[in-house]
Amino acid sequence: MLSHEENELICRTGPGTPMGELFRRFWLPVALAEELPGPDCDPVRVQVLGEHLVLFRDTQGRPGLVDAYCPHRGAPLFFGRNEECGLRCVYHGWKFDVDGNCVDMPNVPEGESFKAKVKLQAYPVVEAGDLLWAYMGPADKKPPMPGFDWLGLPSTHRYVKKFQLECNYLQAMEGDYDASHASFLHSTLDQGQANNPALQASGGRLQFADRMPRYVSLEDTPSGLMMVSAAKRADGRLQYSAGPWMMPIFCTAGIAGPGIYSSNMRIPIDDENLMFYRLRWSYDPIPDKELFSYKHGEYVYPKLIPGTFIPADNKSNDYHIDRVAQRSFSYTGIKTFPLQDIAMMEDQRGPLMDRTQEHLASSDAAIIQVRRRLIGAARALAEGKEPEAPWHPKAYAYHAARLVVDADTPVEHAVAEVEALAMQKSGQATMLVR
């Protein structure tokens, strides 16, 4: 468990908090690129790390992320006119470019001289991987973009959507490195076989001999943590699974199918809400059948309330749990795969979990390690030591991998091989059977 002080430190990400300052040393996704479809399009409200902001694309197509309120008298810039390379407040006409510079102040005679003294808070924005990324930290500490392989792939090799959750980022993120939950939460009742689509990577459903995958290696990396777990298969062999967690919120949630990787990014809106960016990507074009299931099915991505990023099945309606299905087929009775997790996350003693009340076990070893890494980095930054992870962009080019070996294979050999697979730039690295 964590102390109350540690829990407050790791969960709070608003301006001026230790964890908030750590998050602001990294490039973070703040919107889907499609939310700004073209030059001078409608502005978009964005809330990130407790800050109310407005995102817009200027006449030249450049994205900008600025304070949501005009520095004149606090009018909301969401209602502004996006025109001629700037966002103009409709209250008194003050206009700002993507860098926050006041470029026009037409309502006062001193406007031409006074506008140079007015600055709107603005953050640099980069468009990459069908996402808009912002850096919200000190200008002189701005790092390079993380070196995810999927950022450099064509859009045909990638699919990403987002939806909103009602909980703190940490309790949502911790499910991605909880190795033992999948054989329960995501299972069906037909002899305990999992309905996780990741198992398609091994040629279909595979029954394991037990429900206790064990972490056999947890190694710090320049960007975060490399985790390796082992599980006994029904045929007596062992399956090793490797997956990295990368600071501060980047998770490789597993393998979504043959040659298809899964990555999750949970960005704090505030301390009790987050935006979940759910990514599928491949070194090859994603097959049309898979894309159809992402876009039109309700298993891999939840159906959203029209005009919002809120899942139609949500906390307010108990995720439309089907108790008949729970008794006869599904372990949870919740039809959408990520919502099976989310139903467990959004109310862990509330939207911001009290970790002084938990009782951790050996299956939670990775959770403990990630918490230590985040708390240590936040405390170090508060003492003046900058984080090193954002300055190692190549250390973000990891993905999940699996290896099946005979039970007598030395653990250290299996760990080394599956970790090597997790760093291999090949769609064949998802699953290897020796």
Helices and strands as residue ranges (DSSP letters): H 4-11, H 18-23, E 27-32, G 33-35, E 44-48, E 51-57, E 63-67, G 77-79, E 81-82, E 87-88, E 95-96, E 102-104, H 111-114, G 115-117, E 122-123, E 125-128, E 131-135, G 139-141, G 149-152, G 155-157, E 158-165, H 169-173, G 174-177, H 182-185, G 197-202, E 214-220, E 224-232, E 238-246, E 250-257, E 260-270, E 273-281, H 288-296, G 315-320, H 323-328, H 337-345, G 355-357, G 362-364, H 365-382, G 389-391, G 393-396, E 401-405, H 411-422, G 427-430, E 431-433
